[in-house]
Amino acid sequence: MTSPRTPSPAARTVGPAPNGARRGPSLVLGAALLGFFLISLDALIVTVALPDIGRSVGGGMAGLQWVVDGYALVFAALMLSAGALSDRVGARQAFGGGLVLFAVASMACGLAPNLGVLVAARFVQGAAAAVLMPASLALVRQGFPDRVKRARAIAVWTVGGAVAVAAGPVLGGALTASVGWRWIFFVNLPAAVLALVLLTRVPRSPRLPARLDVVGQVTAVVTMGALTYGVIEGGATGFGRPRVVAALVVAVVAAVVFLAAQARGTHPMLPLPLFRSRVVGVSLVIGFMLNAAYYGGVFLFSLYLQQQRGQSALHAGLMFVPMTALVAVVNLASARLAERFGPRVPMIAGQVVGAAGLLGLLTVGGHTDVWGVAALMVPVGLGGALTVPALTALLLDAVPADRAGTASAVLNTARQVRGAIAVAVFGALVAGADTFLAGMRWSVLLAAAGLVVTTVATLTLPRAGHPRVA
């Protein structure tokens, strides 16, 4: 078993380093941060552009949900295999391939002539993001073998996502209002090029033994796809329709086959022994619920501000500035708090703050001052920012170094699955309710209840230190 302070195989290079490669971990962190920025940006930048996209390429509520969930669904479904791929081909090599694919898919999204092509290109974007996420975190693990320095590096890494979260709605609104929604995808290209330039100066990563689980991957895609389809179409046309019922049955059967394959397979994509650790299990549930609250909330309130309150895309994006402005600062503060008091403290505090914010949003009505709505969304953003860095470091410390790619993929799969399901469920609640506001309130209440449950679960974790899984 590798000590947290002992360099793992992933922290060493194979063969001679490229010219000028030994420049310390800063370039590794810079490239990983930019990758996280890109995939986080595209999860949010599209939300404020949805009404304009609908008017341009067609599609009702269900079509707009697929523009969001097409990305999140494939991201989540392929994440576990992508984690194994990152270990197998090397984090740096996987990261570079993911960047190129992401840039190409972004160009295709911007040029899409209709809704079908746009959703298909979003699927490809999601596949590229699935490669980038575990590879970027594995790069951080590779460059920072010391536990304390790694926790600080992870906090800085999360700044990439925090900046994207803060910039996404505003940038999406500004681009949509000024030059059109297609530019929300073209804007990815300069960041991808810069990340590739940094990556050329990072040493090659070693290849670690990892095998792809074909049965597990296929059944995971079928499970998530059928479930998301069933929920979205059920909300739009009714859950009694034969095709909706069939989709949900397929999802259940595929899920059972998936779990059986993971339990009996020699090289499962989801190593079930990871779940023997209470730390791992609780961390995944928390990540699952945090994304439901955050991304589901941004989806709902983007539609609320534009469709119910008549705000432009730019003004709707500006409404999210108070929610996201302090996220990067709080990310860094979370790491400091975890160092001093242990990870439970920022995790519990963050979830309590987030739940309180969601309960406050239940008061929003048809005539609530829009800046009042913006203020009520602030605790939701800060709660997640306080929780995620400590949560991520806690999970990585609970697993051996050679499982870093897989463990990070498992965590982020849980988060992305919930983001996709939240958009599907919240959209279905809105579509099925008598009024938009009624559906919105039920959605917000559901997210708040989930955070209350995960806060209680966090109290069961050890105050300091925890056993690693094998």
Backbone torsions as a table, in degrees:
resi	resn	phi	psi	omega
1	MET	NA	136.7	-176.1
2	THR	-85.4	128.6	175.8
3	SER	-67.7	148.9	179.4
4	PRO	-60.1	-22.6	-177.6
5	ARG	-103.8	6.5	179.8
6	THR	-104.3	125.6	179.7
7	PRO	-54.9	130.0	178.7
8	SER	-86.8	171.4	174.6
9	PRO	-56.4	-31.9	-179.6
10	ALA	-71.0	-12.0	-179.3
11	ALA	-94.2	0.7	-179.6
12	ARG	-115.8	152.6	177.9
13	THR	-93.2	160.1	177.6
14	VAL	-106.6	122.3	-179.6
15	GLY	78.1	-176.1	-178.4
16	PRO	-68.7	142.1	179.2
17	ALA	-74.1	150.4	176.6
18	PRO	-59.5	161.6	-179.2
19	ASN	-56.2	123.7	178.1
20	GLY	75.6	15.7	-174.4
21	ALA	-76.5	-25.4	-175.0
22	ARG	-83.9	76.1	-177.7
23	ARG	-118.3	19.3	-178.6
24	GLY	83.8	178.1	-173.6
25	PRO	-81.6	-2.9	-173.7
26	SER	-63.7	-39.1	179.3
27	LEU	-68.1	-37.6	176.3
28	VAL	-59.3	-48.5	-178.7
29	LEU	-64.9	-38.7	179.8
30	GLY	-63.2	-44.9	178.9
31	ALA	-65.6	-44.6	179.9
32	ALA	-62.7	-39.6	179.7
33	LEU	-63.0	-42.9	179.5
34	LEU	-65.1	-38.1	177.1
35	GLY	-62.7	-44.1	178.2
36	PHE	-64.5	-36.0	177.0
37	PHE	-58.7	-48.1	-176.5
38	LEU	-62.0	-49.1	-175.1
39	ILE	-71.8	-28.1	175.8
40	SER	-74.5	-38.3	179.7
41	LEU	-59.8	-44.1	-175.2
42	ASP	-76.5	-10.7	172.5
43	ALA	-76.6	-22.9	-173.4
44	LEU	-119.1	-31.2	-172.9
45	ILE	-62.0	-25.3	-176.9
46	VAL	-77.4	-21.5	-169.7
47	THR	-64.2	-43.5	-177.6
48	VAL	-75.9	-12.7	179.1
49	ALA	-91.8	-3.7	-173.2
50	LEU	-57.3	-45.8	178.5
51	PRO	-59.6	-41.0	178.5
52	ASP	-67.3	-38.5	177.1
53	ILE	-62.4	-43.2	179.1
54	GLY	-60.8	-41.2	178.9
55	ARG	-69.4	-29.6	-175.7
56	SER	-82.1	-46.1	-173.8
57	VAL	-115.5	1.5	177.5
58	GLY	86.4	174.4	179.5
59	GLY	107.4	134.6	176.6
60	GLY	-88.7	-151.2	-179.2
61	MET	-58.0	-43.7	-179.1
62	ALA	-62.0	-41.3	178.8
63	GLY	-63.8	-41.1	179.5
64	LEU	-68.0	-34.7	176.3
65	GLN	-62.6	-37.3	-179.9
66	TRP	-70.6	-28.9	175.3
67	VAL	-62.4	-38.3	177.0
68	VAL	-78.2	-50.2	-173.0
69	ASP	-77.6	-20.9	175.3
70	GLY	-58.1	-39.2	177.3
71	TYR	-71.9	-53.9	-174.4
72	ALA	-65.6	-36.0	-176.9
73	LEU	-65.9	-50.7	-179.6
74	VAL	-68.4	-36.8	174.6
75	PHE	-52.6	-51.5	-177.6
76	ALA	-69.7	-43.7	-173.6
77	ALA	-65.2	-33.2	-176.7
78	LEU	-98.4	-3.4	-173.8
79	MET	-60.8	-42.3	-175.9
80	LEU	-66.1	-45.0	176.4
81	SER	-65.9	-34.3	178.6
82	ALA	-65.6	-33.2	175.9
83	GLY	-63.6	-43.5	176.2
84	ALA	-65.7	-37.7	178.3
85	LEU	-62.8	-41.1	178.0
86	SER	-59.4	-43.8	178.2
87	ASP	-66.1	-37.7	-172.4
88	ARG	-74.6	-45.3	-176.9
89	VAL	-95.2	-9.4	-177.5
90	GLY	101.8	136.2	-174.1
91	ALA	-60.1	-44.1	-178.2
92	ARG	-63.8	-43.6	-178.1
93	GLN	-67.1	-42.1	178.1
94	ALA	-64.6	-40.2	-179.7
95	PHE	-61.9	-43.9	179.7
96	GLY	-63.3	-43.7	177.9
97	GLY	-63.3	-40.1	178.3
98	GLY	-63.8	-39.1	178.8
99	LEU	-62.2	-45.2	-179.4
100	VAL	-62.6	-46.5	179.7
101	LEU	-62.8	-38.7	-179.9
102	PHE	-63.8	-42.1	179.8
103	ALA	-64.4	-43.4	179.4
104	VAL	-63.1	-44.0	-179.9
105	ALA	-65.4	-35.9	177.6
106	SER	-63.3	-41.4	176.9
107	MET	-61.7	-42.1	179.4
108	ALA	-64.2	-38.8	177.0
109	CYS	-60.8	-45.1	-178.2
110	GLY	-66.6	-27.1	-178.5
111	LEU	-96.9	0.6	-173.4
112	ALA	-57.7	126.7	-179.1
113	PRO	-83.3	-17.2	-178.6
114	ASN	-152.5	175.4	-175.6
115	LEU	-63.9	-39.8	-178.4
116	GLY	-60.6	-44.6	178.9
117	VAL	-66.6	-39.2	179.2
118	LEU	-62.0	-46.8	179.7
119	VAL	-63.8	-40.9	178.3
120	ALA	-62.0	-42.7	177.8
121	ALA	-66.2	-33.3	175.7
122	ARG	-66.7	-33.9	174.1
123	PHE	-58.8	-45.4	-179.1
124	VAL	-66.4	-40.3	175.0
125	GLN	-56.6	-43.8	179.7
126	GLY	-62.5	-38.2	177.6
127	ALA	-63.1	-42.7	178.3
128	ALA	-65.4	-40.9	178.8
129	ALA	-63.0	-35.2	178.9
130	ALA	-62.6	-33.6	176.6
131	VAL	-75.2	-41.6	-175.1
132	LEU	-66.1	-40.8	-173.1
133	MET	-61.2	-59.1	-179.8
134	PRO	-66.2	-33.0	179.5
135	ALA	-65.8	-38.9	-179.5
136	SER	-66.3	-41.8	-180.0
137	LEU	-71.8	-34.3	175.4
138	ALA	-66.0	-34.2	174.7
139	LEU	-62.0	-41.3	177.6
140	VAL	-63.2	-43.0	178.4
141	ARG	-63.1	-36.6	179.0
142	GLN	-66.8	-42.0	-175.2
143	GLY	-81.8	-16.1	-176.2
144	PHE	-132.7	78.9	-178.9
145	PRO	-71.1	-23.5	178.5
146	ASP	-73.5	133.3	-173.0
147	ARG	-61.8	-45.6	-177.7
148	VAL	-67.6	-46.3	178.9
149	LYS	-64.6	-34.0	179.3
150	ARG	-66.3	-40.9	178.9
151	ALA	-61.3	-40.4	178.0
152	ARG	-68.0	-39.5	179.1
153	ALA	-64.4	-38.7	178.2
154	ILE	-63.2	-38.1	177.6
155	ALA	-62.7	-40.7	177.3
156	VAL	-67.9	-40.3	177.7
157	TRP	-57.1	-41.1	-179.6
158	THR	-66.5	-19.0	176.6
159	VAL	-61.5	-34.6	176.6
160	GLY	-57.2	-45.4	176.5
161	GLY	-68.6	-37.3	-178.9
162	ALA	-65.2	-42.2	178.2
163	VAL	-64.6	-39.9	177.8
164	ALA	-63.8	-41.7	178.5
165	VAL	-61.7	-42.1	-180.0
166	ALA	-69.8	-40.2	-174.8
167	ALA	-81.9	-28.4	-172.1
168	GLY	-52.4	-60.7	-178.1
169	PRO	-61.8	-41.7	-178.3
170	VAL	-68.7	-47.0	179.6
171	LEU	-63.3	-41.5	178.2
172	GLY	-62.1	-43.2	178.6
173	GLY	-66.2	-42.0	-178.3
174	ALA	-66.2	-45.5	-179.9
175	LEU	-66.2	-42.1	179.7
176	THR	-61.7	-42.5	-177.5
177	ALA	-73.1	-31.2	-172.5
178	SER	-96.8	-48.6	-175.1
179	VAL	-122.9	-2.8	176.5
180	GLY	108.3	155.3	-173.5
181	TRP	-64.8	-23.1	-177.6
182	ARG	-62.6	-25.9	-178.6
183	TRP	-74.2	-12.1	175.4
184	ILE	-67.7	-18.4	176.4
185	PHE	-97.1	-37.7	178.9
186	PHE	-62.9	-28.0	-177.1
187	VAL	-65.7	-16.0	178.2
188	ASN	-68.4	-26.1	-169.4
189	LEU	-63.4	-46.2	179.2
190	PRO	-61.1	-39.4	179.5
191	ALA	-66.4	-37.7	178.6
192	ALA	-65.5	-40.3	179.0
193	VAL	-63.8	-44.6	179.8
194	LEU	-61.7	-42.9	179.0
195	ALA	-62.4	-39.1	178.4
196	LEU	-65.6	-38.0	177.3
197	VAL	-62.2	-45.4	178.0
198	LEU	-62.6	-38.2	-175.9
199	LEU	-66.8	-27.9	178.9
200	THR	-65.8	-17.1	-179.0
201	ARG	-105.2	13.2	177.8
202	VAL	-106.2	138.5	-179.5
203	PRO	-61.3	150.8	174.1
204	ARG	-61.1	145.2	178.1
205	SER	-89.9	149.1	176.7
206	PRO	-69.4	154.9	175.3
207	ARG	-94.0	125.7	-178.8
208	LEU	-105.5	151.0	-178.8
209	PRO	-65.8	122.3	177.7
210	ALA	-159.9	133.6	-179.6
211	ARG	-113.9	145.6	179.9
212	LEU	-82.5	139.6	-180.0
213	ASP	-102.0	95.0	-174.1
214	VAL	-65.5	-46.7	-179.7
215	VAL	-61.3	-45.0	179.4
216	GLY	-62.4	-41.0	-178.4
217	GLN	-66.6	-44.9	-179.2
218	VAL	-63.1	-46.0	-178.5
219	THR	-69.7	-29.5	175.7
220	ALA	-65.8	-44.2	178.7
221	VAL	-63.0	-44.2	-179.7
222	VAL	-64.0	-43.3	-179.8
223	THR	-59.6	-53.3	-176.5
224	MET	-67.7	-41.3	-179.5
225	GLY	-65.0	-46.1	-179.6
226	ALA	-65.7	-40.6	179.4
227	LEU	-64.3	-46.9	-179.3
228	THR	-63.7	-43.5	178.0
229	TYR	-60.3	-45.8	-178.8
230	GLY	-60.8	-41.9	-179.3
231	VAL	-70.0	-45.2	-179.1
232	ILE	-64.4	-50.1	-178.5
233	GLU	-69.4	-32.4	176.9
234	GLY	-63.8	-40.7	177.6
235	GLY	-66.5	-32.5	-176.6
236	ALA	-82.6	-38.1	-172.3
237	THR	-120.9	-9.6	-178.2
238	GLY	112.1	138.5	-175.8
239	PHE	-79.6	-5.0	177.4
240	GLY	-88.7	-7.1	-179.6
241	ARG	-63.3	140.5	-177.4
242	PRO	-55.1	-40.9	-176.8
243	ARG	-70.0	-29.9	178.0
244	VAL	-71.3	-46.3	177.5
245	VAL	-60.3	-43.3	179.8
246	ALA	-61.3	-42.0	-179.8
247	ALA	-62.8	-42.1	-179.4
248	LEU	-68.9	-36.0	175.8
249	VAL	-65.2	-43.9	177.4
250	VAL	-59.1	-40.8	179.4
251	ALA	-61.3	-43.1	-179.7
252	VAL	-66.2	-46.7	-179.7
253	VAL	-61.8	-44.2	-180.0
254	ALA	-64.2	-36.2	178.7
255	ALA	-64.8	-40.6	178.3
256	VAL	-64.2	-44.0	178.6
257	VAL	-63.4	-40.1	179.0
258	PHE	-59.7	-49.4	-178.1
259	LEU	-64.2	-38.0	177.7
260	ALA	-64.7	-40.7	178.9
261	ALA	-64.9	-36.6	179.7
262	GLN	-71.1	-33.7	-179.1
263	ALA	-74.5	-33.4	-173.1
264	ARG	-105.2	-16.6	-177.0
265	GLY	-70.8	151.7	179.1
266	THR	-80.3	-23.7	179.4
267	HIS	-137.1	68.6	-176.2
268	PRO	-69.7	146.4	177.2
269	MET	-74.3	-23.4	176.7
270	LEU	-119.1	91.7	-176.3
271	PRO	-65.4	107.4	-177.0
272	LEU	-61.6	-28.1	176.0
273	PRO	-59.3	-21.8	175.7
274	LEU	-57.6	-32.3	-174.8
275	PHE	-80.7	-1.1	172.7
276	ARG	-69.3	-22.8	177.3
277	SER	-83.9	123.8	176.8
278	ARG	-62.0	-34.1	178.8
279	VAL	-60.0	-46.4	-179.4
280	VAL	-64.0	-48.4	-177.8
281	GLY	-60.0	-47.9	-179.5
282	VAL	-65.9	-39.2	179.6
283	SER	-59.9	-42.0	-179.0
284	LEU	-66.3	-40.0	179.3
285	VAL	-65.9	-40.2	179.0
286	ILE	-63.9	-46.9	178.0
287	GLY	-59.9	-37.9	177.4
288	PHE	-57.5	-48.4	-175.1
289	MET	-75.9	-34.5	-179.9
290	LEU	-60.7	-44.1	179.5
291	ASN	-68.3	-32.7	176.8
292	ALA	-61.1	-46.1	-178.1
293	ALA	-66.5	-44.2	-172.2
294	TYR	-77.1	-60.2	-174.5
295	TYR	-70.8	-36.5	174.3
296	GLY	-63.1	-38.7	178.7
297	GLY	-66.4	-42.4	178.8
298	VAL	-63.2	-41.2	177.4
299	PHE	-59.3	-49.0	-177.7
300	LEU	-63.4	-49.2	-172.2
301	PHE	-77.7	-19.7	170.1
302	SER	-64.7	-44.6	177.6
303	LEU	-67.9	-40.9	179.4
304	TYR	-58.8	-48.7	-175.8
305	LEU	-65.9	-36.1	-176.8
306	GLN	-89.2	-44.5	-174.5
307	GLN	-86.5	-32.2	-177.9
308	GLN	-97.0	-28.8	-175.4
309	ARG	-113.2	-1.8	174.7
310	GLY	71.9	21.6	179.1
311	GLN	-77.6	148.7	174.1
312	SER	-74.4	168.6	177.9
313	ALA	-59.3	-40.5	179.6
314	LEU	-65.6	-46.4	-179.5
315	HIS	-65.4	-37.9	176.9
316	ALA	-63.0	-41.4	177.2
317	GLY	-61.9	-39.6	179.5
318	LEU	-65.0	-27.8	179.4
319	MET	-63.8	-21.7	-179.4
320	PHE	-89.8	-4.9	-179.6
321	VAL	-60.1	-49.2	178.9
322	PRO	-58.1	-34.1	-179.0
323	MET	-66.8	-33.0	-170.8
324	THR	-110.0	-10.4	-170.5
325	ALA	-60.8	-36.9	-174.5
326	LEU	-101.2	8.0	-174.0
327	VAL	-60.7	-45.3	-177.9
328	ALA	-62.1	-42.8	179.6
329	VAL	-63.1	-43.5	-179.2
330	VAL	-67.8	-34.7	174.4
331	ASN	-54.2	-47.9	-179.1
332	LEU	-68.3	-38.8	178.5
333	ALA	-63.7	-33.8	179.4
334	SER	-59.7	-43.6	179.7
335	ALA	-62.9	-40.4	179.0
336	ARG	-64.9	-42.8	178.8
337	LEU	-63.9	-39.7	179.7
338	ALA	-65.4	-38.7	177.5
339	GLU	-61.4	-40.1	-173.8
340	ARG	-84.6	-40.9	-172.3
341	PHE	-115.5	-3.9	-174.6
342	GLY	93.9	157.0	-173.8
343	PRO	-67.6	-23.1	-178.0
344	ARG	-61.3	-36.2	-173.9
345	VAL	-63.1	-56.2	178.0
346	PRO	-65.4	-29.9	179.6
347	MET	-67.3	-46.0	179.3
348	ILE	-66.4	-46.0	-179.2
349	ALA	-60.5	-42.4	-178.3
350	GLY	-64.0	-42.6	-179.3
351	GLN	-69.0	-36.4	177.3
352	VAL	-64.7	-44.4	178.5
353	VAL	-62.0	-44.4	179.7
354	GLY	-62.6	-43.6	178.8
355	ALA	-63.6	-40.2	178.9
356	ALA	-62.8	-39.8	177.9
357	GLY	-62.9	-42.2	179.5
358	LEU	-64.5	-40.7	178.2
359	LEU	-64.1	-35.0	176.1
360	GLY	-64.4	-34.3	-179.6
361	LEU	-69.0	-14.3	176.2
362	LEU	-65.4	-18.4	-179.5
363	THR	-82.7	-8.4	-176.8
364	VAL	-68.0	131.9	179.0
365	GLY	-129.3	-167.6	-176.4
366	GLY	-71.2	-16.1	-177.4
367	HIS	-124.4	12.8	177.7
368	THR	-63.5	136.7	178.1
369	ASP	-56.1	132.4	-173.8
370	VAL	-64.7	-32.8	177.0
371	TRP	-73.4	-25.8	171.9
372	GLY	-66.3	-39.1	175.5
373	VAL	-61.8	-43.7	178.9
374	ALA	-59.4	-41.1	179.8
375	ALA	-66.7	-37.2	-179.8
376	LEU	-68.5	-22.5	179.3
377	MET	-81.2	-14.3	-176.3
378	VAL	-57.6	-49.2	-178.5
379	PRO	-60.7	-28.9	179.2
380	VAL	-64.2	-45.0	178.6
381	GLY	-67.4	-43.6	-178.2
382	LEU	-68.3	-34.5	178.8
383	GLY	-61.9	-45.0	177.3
384	GLY	-65.4	-39.8	179.8
385	ALA	-63.8	-33.2	179.6
386	LEU	-75.7	-30.7	-173.7
387	THR	-86.5	-44.0	-166.7
388	VAL	-62.0	-46.3	-179.0
389	PRO	-60.3	-44.6	179.1
390	ALA	-65.0	-39.0	178.7
391	LEU	-62.6	-45.0	-178.4
392	THR	-65.6	-46.1	178.9
393	ALA	-63.3	-38.6	178.9
394	LEU	-60.3	-44.5	-179.2
395	LEU	-66.8	-45.1	-178.8
396	LEU	-64.5	-33.5	178.0
397	ASP	-71.3	-18.3	-176.8
398	ALA	-87.3	-5.6	-177.0
399	VAL	-125.5	156.3	176.5
400	PRO	-64.4	156.5	-176.7
401	ALA	-60.0	-34.9	-177.1
402	ASP	-76.8	-0.6	173.8
403	ARG	-110.9	15.2	-175.7
404	ALA	-61.2	-44.6	-179.9
405	GLY	-62.7	-44.0	-179.8
406	THR	-66.6	-44.1	-178.3
407	ALA	-63.9	-43.4	178.9
408	SER	-65.5	-34.4	177.4
409	ALA	-65.6	-40.6	179.0
410	VAL	-62.6	-45.5	179.4
411	LEU	-60.5	-49.6	-175.1
412	ASN	-74.8	-23.5	171.5
413	THR	-63.6	-45.9	178.7
414	ALA	-58.5	-41.3	-179.1
415	ARG	-68.6	-42.9	-177.9
416	GLN	-72.1	-36.0	176.7
417	VAL	-58.9	-45.5	-177.9
418	ARG	-67.9	-35.4	176.6
419	GLY	-61.0	-44.5	179.6
420	ALA	-66.7	-45.0	-179.2
421	ILE	-66.9	-36.3	179.3
422	ALA	-62.0	-44.4	178.1
423	VAL	-62.1	-41.8	179.4
424	ALA	-65.2	-47.3	-177.4
425	VAL	-68.5	-46.5	-179.0
426	PHE	-63.4	-40.4	177.0
427	GLY	-62.7	-39.5	178.7
428	ALA	-66.2	-40.5	178.4
429	LEU	-63.8	-40.9	178.6
430	VAL	-66.5	-44.0	-178.5
431	ALA	-67.3	-32.7	-176.0
432	GLY	-89.6	-12.5	-177.9
433	ALA	-82.1	162.8	178.3
434	ASP	-64.2	-35.9	178.8
435	THR	-135.3	159.1	177.2
436	PHE	-58.8	-43.8	-176.5
437	LEU	-63.2	-38.3	178.9
438	ALA	-63.7	-45.9	178.1
439	GLY	-63.4	-38.2	178.6
440	MET	-63.0	-42.2	-178.5
441	ARG	-68.0	-40.4	176.3
442	TRP	-61.9	-38.4	179.2
443	SER	-64.6	-45.9	-179.6
444	VAL	-64.4	-40.6	178.9
445	LEU	-64.1	-39.8	178.1
446	LEU	-62.1	-43.7	179.3
447	ALA	-65.3	-40.4	179.8
448	ALA	-64.3	-41.9	178.8
449	ALA	-62.1	-38.7	178.3
450	GLY	-62.0	-41.3	179.2
451	LEU	-69.1	-32.8	175.8
452	VAL	-63.0	-43.0	179.5
453	VAL	-63.4	-44.4	-178.7
454	THR	-70.6	-27.7	174.9
455	THR	-63.8	-44.2	177.4
456	VAL	-62.3	-40.7	179.1
457	ALA	-63.4	-35.6	179.5
458	THR	-63.3	-31.3	179.3
459	LEU	-64.6	-18.0	179.3
460	THR	-83.1	-10.0	-178.9
461	LEU	-75.5	153.3	177.4
462	PRO	-63.9	148.8	-177.8
463	ARG	-66.6	-38.8	-179.2
464	ALA	-152.5	134.1	179.5
465	GLY	74.2	152.2	-179.5
466	HIS	-164.6	151.3	179.7
467	PRO	-69.8	149.1	173.4
468	ARG	-85.1	156.1	172.1
469	VAL	-88.2	156.5	-178.6
470	ALA	-77.1	NA	NA
